[in-house]
Amino acid sequence: MQKQMRRPQLMAQPQEKYCMGLPLHRMAEQNTAYRMANNLRNRKNSCQNTWATVLLLALCCAPSSALAQDGGQKQGFALRGSIQSDMLLPQNDNQAGITKGTDDFVNNTYVELGASFKQFDAGLRLEYLQHPLPGFEADIKGWGVPHYYLRWQTKHVELTAGTFYEQFGSGFVLRTYEERSLGIDNSLLGGRVKANPLPGVFVKALAGKQRRYWELNPGWLGGADLELNIEQWLPAMQAHDQYLMLGVSVVNKNEPDEVVMVDANHRLKLPSNVLAYDVRARWQHGAFNVLAEYAQKAQDPEADNGYIYRNGYVAMLSGSYSKRGLSMLLQAKRSVNMGFRTRRSMVGTSSFVNHLPAFTYEHTYALPAVYPYATQPGGEWAYQAALGYKLKKGTALGGRYGTTLKLNFSHVHGIARNEQGGKGTDGYGSAFWAWGDETYYQDLNLQMEKRWCPALKTTLMYMNQRYNKTVVEGKGGMINANIFVADVNWMMSPRTALRTEAQYMRTKDDDGDWLFGLLELSLAPSWMFTVSDMYNSGSTRTHYYQALITFNHGAHRLQVGYGRTKDGYNCSGGVCRYVPATKGATLSYSYNF
């Protein structure tokens, strides 16, 4: 479900010829102006070395790309690559309590190169993080080529050697991925085979060591995954529009022993192997889709759980219905002690083997995203329900162009625990259906999207939020907030669009009320100008302002800006990273070929 909504529409009369000054027959021929509204983040790097890297790559890639275009197709050879560099010139700001740190220039730069020839594919990635952006862990500092691979592929088999990413099922026992905004890259260095030996049969097997910044964790991971598409063997199911997938995954972590003391005289006996498995089934019939999944992990004493010996598990049930004009989603998940890392002594966002989705709505508007929820691997009950409905065109509420309504409800609650001991024990017991005393997070939001005419579109949203800051961040208590958002898109001409946002958060907790405003002018196909301000009208009375200019040309994107950003948590899929407040000039460049 997406996050935007519209006002009650003004009925457009059949004889209407103009909207917001633009002829309708011209508007119908135009697409919405290209929007690039990514807010720039604060980062670190060495100016001289970074630009040397960018220049070197540009010199190398330009002729190589041309060669691939001229002769590559005849030889079956193709070259590809990308550059991404985000930079910040930080400044001190006494009024907002911002300290720039020791570096005058910070930057995160990534350069990727890949080539394919017939059945072979190879690639590598250079990362320059010698002076990383604010908020990244100190261990991320460095530079090198941590990602490289060679892959061979036929119609039914794929072999990979080097670094790779993989996910089994929903990721409950294995998900390796890269998320640069969070500083996450938990790729595996080793080997993987994928096979499709029979129709409807898909097999994966892998082994390797997990990356942690510029080193590899000492433990080994091995695993296998099998998925069967039953309808491939039963034509009668396909004839009745029914599809059934059954899957099973097994992952084993082998980790060297280490000294962990219960007290001055007793040392823990740590398991050298930790086995986890996952079983799942997905059934689909017409507009209906149901997924049930269960995963369990053996005894795995680690820093996250206080070195207890309780088994972990997660159970999920998800159902959806979708047809033209109507969509519904219902989900429930219970997890207990399901943190799974390749280094038991680690905390924070690194070294995770698995992933537990948050089951909460991911907001992209500024104020609804001030208090994002992070999944609690120790245990939680999570529920989500979503409904989307499009009112028909030509009706009193649907109007000439239709109106879309979206409703989303998320609730996360703690689990009941029967405490049985601390380090070196089973820790606690927990009945499956029992709730704990604390609400971790709740979000009820209603959105309305409406197009008044081809040139004008509005989105309105109301959100009621409960955020347990003590559970998620360690202190702060329960925050209760009501948030209002209005978003207006106006096509002023075939190549000119103006988008405005007005947001208001009402709360008596934490820092109190917030206001946010944004103006974004797009001049297709290349330019976009954005100004915004987030203002705390509660306790701090502080403005967090930004001005951005974005230029796009072909595969190139350049963005320059200046402003002050608020501290807070940047989250994706229930995984969060704290970002300190910053002030200064920003520059972001990306190129793909």
HUCOR-V905305 format. One record per pair of residues at least 4 apart in sequence whose ideal C-beta (glycine too) atoms are under 8 Angstrom apart, sorted by the first residue. I is the first residue (numbers start at 1). J is the second residue. Records with the same first field share a line. If there is no record, write none. Layout:
I: J + J
//
This chain:
1: 327 + 329 + 361 + 386 + 387 + 388 + 406 + 407 + 408
2: 406 + 447
3: 361 + 363 + 364 + 365 + 368 + 406 + 445 + 447 + 461
4: 406 + 447 + 449 + 459 + 461 + 487
5: 404 + 405 + 406 + 446 + 447 + 448 + 449 + 450 + 459 + 460 + 461
6: 403 + 404 + 448 + 449 + 450 + 451 + 457 + 458 + 459 + 460
7: 448 + 450 + 458 + 460
8: 397 + 403 + 448 + 450
9: 397 + 398 + 399 + 400 + 401 + 403 + 450 + 451 + 452
10: 399 + 452
11: 399 + 400
12: 16 + 19 + 399 + 400 + 401 + 452 + 453
16: 24 + 453
17: 23 + 24
18: 22 + 23 + 24
19: 24 + 27 + 452 + 453 + 454 + 455 + 456
20: 453 + 455 + 456 + 490 + 491 + 492
21: 455 + 492
22: 26 + 27 + 454 + 455 + 491 + 492 + 493 + 494
23: 27
24: 28 + 453 + 454
25: 29
26: 30 + 494
27: 453 + 454 + 455 + 491 + 494
28: 454
29: 494
30: 491 + 494
32: 489 + 491 + 497
33: 491 + 495 + 496 + 497 + 522 + 523 + 524
34: 522 + 524 + 525 + 528 + 552
35: 497 + 499 + 520 + 522 + 528
36: 528 + 550 + 552 + 557 + 559
37: 499 + 520 + 528 + 530
38: 559 + 588
39: 546 + 548 + 565
40: 86 + 546 + 548 + 559 + 561 + 586 + 588
41: 86 + 88 + 133 + 181 + 565 + 570 + 579 + 586
42: 88 + 90 + 106 + 133 + 134 + 135 + 565 + 579 + 580 + 582 + 584 + 586
43: 86 + 87 + 88 + 106 + 107 + 108 + 132 + 133 + 134
44: 88 + 101 + 103 + 105 + 106 + 107 + 108 + 129 + 130 + 131 + 132 + 133 + 134 + 136
45: 49 + 50 + 85 + 87 + 105 + 106 + 107 + 108 + 109 + 128 + 129 + 130 + 131 + 132
46: 50 + 105 + 107 + 128 + 130 + 131
47: 51 + 87 + 105 + 107
48: 52
49: 53 + 128 + 130 + 143
50: 54 + 85 + 87 + 107 + 109 + 128
51: 55
52: 56
53: 57 + 109 + 111 + 126 + 128
54: 58 + 83 + 85 + 109 + 111 + 589
55: 59
56: 60
57: 61 + 81 + 83 + 111
58: 62 + 83
60: 64
61: 65 + 79 + 81 + 113 + 593
62: 66
63: 67
64: 68 + 79
65: 69 + 79 + 81 + 593
66: 70
67: 71 + 72 + 79
68: 72 + 77 + 78 + 79
69: 73
71: 75 + 77
72: 76 + 77 + 78 + 79
73: 77 + 78
75: 117
76: 117 + 118
77: 115 + 116 + 117
78: 115 + 116 + 117
79: 113 + 114 + 115 + 593
80: 113 + 114 + 115 + 116 + 592 + 593
81: 111 + 112 + 113 + 114 + 592 + 593
82: 110 + 111 + 112 + 590 + 591 + 592 + 593
83: 109 + 110 + 111 + 112 + 589 + 590 + 591
84: 109 + 110 + 180 + 589 + 590
85: 107 + 108 + 109 + 110 + 587 + 588 + 589 + 590
86: 107 + 108 + 109 + 133 + 586 + 587 + 588
87: 105 + 106 + 107 + 586 + 587 + 588
88: 105 + 106 + 107 + 133 + 134 + 582 + 584 + 585 + 586
89: 104 + 105 + 584 + 585 + 586
90: 100 + 101 + 103 + 104 + 106 + 134 + 582 + 583 + 584
91: 98 + 100 + 583 + 584
92: 98 + 99 + 100 + 583
93: 97 + 98 + 564 + 583
95: 542
96: 542 + 544 + 564 + 581 + 583
97: 581
98: 564 + 580 + 581 + 582 + 583
100: 104 + 582 + 583 + 584
101: 106 + 134
103: 131
105: 131
106: 131 + 132 + 133 + 134
107: 128 + 131 + 132 + 133
108: 128 + 129 + 132 + 133 + 136 + 180
109: 127 + 128 + 129
110: 125 + 126 + 127 + 128 + 180
111: 125 + 126 + 127 + 128
112: 123 + 124 + 125 + 126
113: 123 + 124 + 125
114: 121 + 122 + 123 + 124
115: 121 + 122 + 123
116: 120 + 121 + 122
119: 152 + 153 + 154
120: 150 + 151 + 152
121: 150 + 151 + 152 + 153
122: 148 + 149 + 150 + 151
123: 147 + 148 + 149
124: 145 + 147 + 148 + 149
125: 145 + 146 + 147 + 148
126: 143 + 144 + 145
127: 143 + 144 + 145 + 146 + 147
128: 143
129: 136 + 140 + 141 + 142 + 143
130: 141 + 142 + 143
131: 141
132: 136 + 140 + 141 + 183
134: 579 + 580 + 582
135: 183 + 570 + 577 + 578 + 579 + 580
136: 140 + 141 + 183 + 577
137: 183 + 213 + 348 + 349 + 350
139: 212 + 213 + 214 + 350
140: 183 + 213
142: 213 + 214
144: 214
146: 163 + 185 + 187 + 211 + 214
147: 163 + 185 + 187
148: 162 + 163
149: 160 + 161 + 162 + 163 + 164
150: 160 + 161 + 162
151: 158 + 159 + 160 + 161
152: 158 + 159
153: 157 + 158 + 159
154: 158
155: 196
156: 195 + 196 + 197
157: 193 + 194 + 195 + 196
158: 193 + 194 + 195
159: 191 + 192 + 193
160: 164 + 191 + 192 + 193
161: 190 + 191
162: 189
163: 187 + 188 + 189 + 211
164: 176 + 187 + 188 + 190 + 192 + 206 + 208
165: 176 + 177 + 178 + 187 + 188
166: 174 + 175 + 176 + 188 + 192 + 204 + 206
167: 171 + 174 + 175 + 176 + 177 + 355
168: 173 + 174 + 175 + 204 + 223 + 225 + 247 + 249 + 251 + 278
169: 173 + 225 + 247 + 249 + 278 + 280 + 293 + 295
170: 278 + 280 + 291 + 293 + 316 + 355 + 357
171: 175 + 354 + 355 + 356 + 357
172: 278 + 293 + 295 + 314 + 316 + 338 + 354 + 355 + 356
173: 223 + 249 + 250 + 251 + 276 + 277 + 278 + 295 + 297 + 340 + 353 + 354
174: 221 + 223 + 225 + 249 + 251 + 353 + 354
175: 353 + 354 + 355
176: 186 + 187 + 188 + 210 + 353
177: 184 + 186 + 355
178: 184 + 185 + 187
179: 183 + 184 + 185 + 572 + 575
180: 184 + 185
181: 570 + 572 + 577
182: 349 + 570 + 572 + 575 + 576 + 577
183: 349 + 577
184: 349 + 350 + 575
185: 211 + 213
186: 210 + 211 + 212 + 350 + 351 + 352 + 353
187: 210 + 211
188: 192 + 206 + 208 + 209 + 210 + 211 + 221
189: 208 + 209 + 210 + 211 + 216
190: 206 + 207 + 208 + 209 + 221
191: 206 + 207 + 208
192: 204 + 205 + 206 + 208
193: 203 + 204 + 205 + 206
194: 202 + 203 + 204
195: 202 + 203 + 204
196: 201 + 202 + 203
197: 201 + 203
199: 229 + 232 + 233
200: 228 + 229 + 230 + 231 + 232 + 233
201: 226 + 227 + 228 + 229
202: 225 + 226 + 227 + 228 + 229
203: 224 + 225 + 226
204: 223 + 224 + 225 + 226
205: 223 + 224 + 225
206: 221 + 222 + 223 + 224
207: 220 + 221 + 222 + 223
208: 220 + 221
209: 216 + 217 + 218 + 219 + 220 + 221 + 342
210: 216 + 217 + 219 + 221 + 342 + 351 + 353
211: 215 + 216 + 217
212: 216 + 217 + 342 + 343 + 346 + 350 + 351
213: 350
217: 342 + 343 + 351
218: 255 + 256 + 343
219: 253 + 254 + 255 + 256 + 342 + 343
220: 253 + 254 + 255
221: 251 + 252 + 253 + 254 + 342 + 353
222: 251 + 252 + 254
223: 249 + 250 + 251 + 252
224: 249 + 250
225: 247 + 248 + 249 + 250
226: 247 + 248 + 249
227: 245 + 246 + 247
228: 245 + 246 + 247
229: 243 + 244 + 245
230: 234 + 237 + 244 + 245 + 246
231: 237 + 238 + 242 + 243 + 244
234: 238
235: 239
236: 240
237: 242 + 243 + 244
238: 242 + 243
240: 285
241: 285 + 286
242: 283 + 284 + 285
243: 282 + 283 + 284 + 285
244: 281 + 282 + 283 + 284
245: 280 + 281 + 282 + 283
246: 280 + 281
247: 278 + 279 + 280 + 281 + 282
248: 277 + 278 + 279 + 280
249: 277 + 278 + 279 + 295
250: 275 + 276 + 277 + 278
251: 275 + 276 + 277 + 353
252: 273 + 274 + 275 + 276
253: 273 + 274 + 276 + 300 + 340 + 342 + 353
254: 272 + 273
255: 270 + 272 + 274 + 342 + 343 + 344
256: 272
257: 270 + 272
258: 270 + 344 + 345
259: 267
260: 267 + 268 + 270 + 301 + 307 + 345
261: 266 + 267 + 268
262: 266 + 267 + 268 + 423 + 424
266: 424
268: 301 + 307 + 423 + 424
270: 301 + 344
271: 298 + 299 + 300 + 301
274: 297 + 298 + 299 + 300 + 340
275: 297 + 298
276: 295 + 296 + 297 + 298 + 340 + 353 + 354
277: 295 + 296
278: 293 + 294 + 295
279: 293 + 294 + 295
280: 291 + 292 + 293 + 294
281: 291 + 292 + 293
282: 289 + 290 + 291 + 292
283: 288 + 289 + 290
284: 288 + 289 + 290
287: 321 + 322 + 323
288: 319 + 320 + 321
289: 319 + 320 + 321 + 322
290: 317 + 318 + 319 + 320
291: 316 + 317 + 318 + 319
292: 316 + 317 + 318
293: 315 + 316
294: 313 + 314 + 315 + 316
295: 313 + 314 + 338 + 354
296: 311 + 312 + 313
297: 311 + 312 + 313 + 337 + 338 + 340
298: 311
299: 309 + 310 + 311
300: 305 + 312 + 340 + 344
301: 305 + 307 + 308 + 309 + 344 + 423 + 424
302: 307 + 339 + 341 + 344 + 345
303: 307 + 344 + 345 + 346 + 347
304: 339 + 341 + 347 + 377 + 378
305: 310 + 337 + 339 + 378 + 427
306: 422 + 423 + 427
307: 423 + 424
308: 337 + 421 + 422 + 423 + 424 + 425 + 426 + 427 + 428
309: 424 + 425 + 426 + 427
310: 336 + 337 + 426 + 427 + 428
311: 337
312: 335 + 336 + 337 + 338 + 339 + 340
313: 335 + 336 + 337 + 338
314: 333 + 334 + 335 + 336 + 338 + 356
315: 333 + 334 + 335
316: 331 + 332 + 333
317: 331 + 332 + 333
318: 329 + 330 + 331 + 332
319: 329 + 330 + 331
320: 327 + 328 + 329 + 330
321: 326 + 327 + 328
322: 326 + 327 + 328
323: 327
325: 389 + 390 + 392
326: 388 + 389 + 390
327: 386 + 387 + 388 + 389
328: 386 + 387 + 388
329: 384 + 385 + 386 + 387
330: 384 + 385
331: 359 + 382 + 383 + 384 + 385
332: 381 + 382 + 383
333: 356 + 357 + 359 + 380 + 381 + 382 + 383
334: 379 + 380 + 381 + 382 + 415 + 432
335: 356 + 375 + 377 + 379 + 380 + 382
336: 378 + 379 + 415 + 430
337: 377 + 378 + 379 + 427
338: 354 + 356 + 377 + 379
339: 352 + 377 + 378
340: 352 + 353 + 354
341: 346 + 351 + 352 + 353
342: 351 + 353
343: 351
346: 350 + 351
349: 575 + 576 + 577
355: 573 + 574 + 575
356: 375 + 377 + 574
357: 375 + 573 + 574
358: 362 + 373 + 374 + 375 + 382 + 412 + 571 + 573 + 574
359: 382 + 383 + 384 + 410 + 412 + 574
360: 372 + 373 + 382 + 384 + 410 + 412 + 441 + 443 + 574
361: 384 + 386 + 408 + 410 + 443 + 445
362: 372 + 571 + 572 + 573
363: 368 + 369 + 372 + 445 + 463
364: 369
365: 369 + 461 + 485 + 487 + 501 + 503
366: 370 + 501 + 503 + 516 + 518 + 532 + 534
367: 483 + 485 + 503 + 504 + 505 + 514 + 516 + 534
368: 445 + 461 + 463 + 465 + 483 + 485 + 503
369: 571
370: 505 + 514 + 566 + 568
371: 465 + 467 + 469 + 479 + 481
372: 569 + 571 + 576
373: 410 + 412 + 440 + 441 + 443 + 467 + 472 + 571 + 574
374: 472 + 569 + 571 + 574 + 575 + 576
375: 380 + 574 + 575
376: 380 + 412 + 414 + 440 + 471 + 472
379: 414 + 415 + 417 + 430
380: 412 + 413 + 414 + 415 + 440
381: 412 + 413 + 414 + 415 + 435
382: 410 + 411 + 412 + 413
383: 409 + 410 + 411 + 412
384: 408 + 409 + 410 + 411
385: 408 + 409
386: 406 + 407 + 408 + 409
387: 405 + 406 + 407 + 408
388: 404 + 405 + 406 + 407
389: 404 + 405 + 406
390: 398 + 402 + 403 + 404 + 405
391: 395 + 397 + 398 + 399 + 402 + 403 + 404 + 405
392: 398 + 402
393: 398 + 399 + 400 + 401 + 402
394: 398 + 399 + 400
395: 399
397: 403
398: 402 + 403
399: 403 + 450 + 452
400: 453
401: 450 + 451 + 452 + 453
402: 451
403: 448 + 449 + 450
404: 448 + 449 + 450
405: 446 + 447 + 448
406: 446 + 447 + 448 + 449
407: 445 + 446 + 447
408: 443 + 444 + 445 + 447
409: 443 + 444
410: 441 + 442 + 443 + 444
411: 439 + 441 + 442
412: 439 + 440 + 441 + 442
413: 435 + 436 + 438 + 439 + 440
414: 435 + 436 + 437 + 438 + 439 + 440 + 471
415: 430 + 434 + 435 + 436
416: 430 + 431 + 434 + 435 + 436
417: 428 + 429 + 430 + 436
418: 428 + 429 + 430 + 431
419: 427 + 428
420: 425 + 426 + 427 + 428 + 429
421: 425 + 426 + 427
422: 427
430: 434
438: 468 + 471
439: 466 + 468 + 478
440: 468 + 471 + 472
441: 466 + 467 + 468 + 472
442: 464 + 465 + 466
443: 463 + 464 + 465 + 466
444: 463 + 464 + 465
445: 461 + 462 + 463 + 464
446: 461 + 462 + 463
447: 459 + 460 + 461
448: 459 + 460 + 461
449: 457 + 458 + 459
450: 457 + 458 + 459
451: 456 + 457
452: 456 + 457 + 458
454: 491
455: 490 + 491 + 492
456: 488 + 489 + 490 + 491
457: 488 + 489
458: 486 + 487 + 488 + 489
459: 485 + 486 + 487 + 488 + 489
460: 485 + 486 + 487
461: 483 + 484 + 485 + 487
462: 482 + 483 + 484 + 485
463: 481 + 482 + 483 + 484 + 485
464: 481 + 482 + 483
465: 479 + 480 + 481 + 482 + 483
466: 478 + 479 + 480
467: 472 + 478 + 479 + 481
468: 472 + 477 + 478 + 479
469: 473 + 475 + 476 + 477 + 478 + 479 + 510
470: 474 + 475 + 476 + 477 + 478
472: 576
473: 569
476: 510
477: 509
478: 509
479: 507 + 509 + 510
480: 507 + 508 + 509
481: 505 + 506 + 507 + 509
482: 505 + 506 + 507
483: 503 + 504 + 505 + 506
484: 503 + 504 + 506
485: 501 + 502 + 503
486: 501 + 502 + 503
487: 499 + 500 + 501
488: 499 + 500 + 501
489: 497 + 498 + 499
490: 497 + 498 + 499 + 500
491: 496 + 497
492: 496 + 497 + 498
494: 524
495: 523 + 524 + 525
496: 521 + 522 + 523 + 524
497: 521 + 522 + 524
498: 519 + 520 + 521 + 522
499: 518 + 519 + 520 + 522
500: 517 + 518 + 519 + 520
501: 516 + 517 + 518 + 520 + 532
502: 516 + 517
503: 514 + 515 + 516 + 517
504: 513 + 514 + 515 + 516
505: 513 + 514 + 515
506: 513
507: 512 + 513 + 538
508: 512
511: 536 + 538 + 539 + 540
512: 536 + 537 + 538 + 539
513: 536 + 537 + 538
514: 534 + 535 + 536 + 537 + 538
515: 534 + 535 + 537
516: 532 + 533 + 534 + 535
517: 532 + 533
518: 530 + 531 + 532
519: 530 + 531 + 532
520: 528 + 529 + 530
521: 528 + 529 + 530
522: 527 + 528
523: 527 + 528 + 529
525: 552
526: 551 + 552 + 553
527: 549 + 550 + 551 + 552
528: 548 + 549 + 550 + 552
529: 548 + 549 + 550
530: 546 + 547 + 548 + 549 + 550
531: 545 + 546 + 547 + 548
532: 545 + 546
533: 543 + 544 + 545 + 546
534: 543 + 544 + 545 + 566
535: 542 + 543 + 544
536: 540 + 541 + 542
537: 541
543: 564
544: 563 + 564 + 565 + 566 + 581
545: 563 + 564
546: 561 + 562 + 563 + 564 + 565
547: 561 + 562 + 563
548: 559 + 560 + 561 + 563 + 586
549: 559 + 560 + 561
550: 557 + 558 + 559
551: 556 + 557 + 558 + 559
552: 556 + 557 + 558
555: 591 + 592 + 593
556: 589 + 590 + 591
557: 588 + 589 + 590 + 591
558: 587 + 588 + 589
559: 586 + 587 + 588 + 589
560: 585 + 586 + 587 + 588
561: 585 + 586 + 587
562: 584 + 585 + 586
563: 583 + 586
564: 581 + 582 + 583
565: 579 + 581 + 582 + 583
566: 581
567: 578 + 579 + 580 + 581
568: 578 + 579
569: 576 + 577 + 578 + 579
570: 576 + 577 + 578 + 579
571: 575 + 576 + 577
//
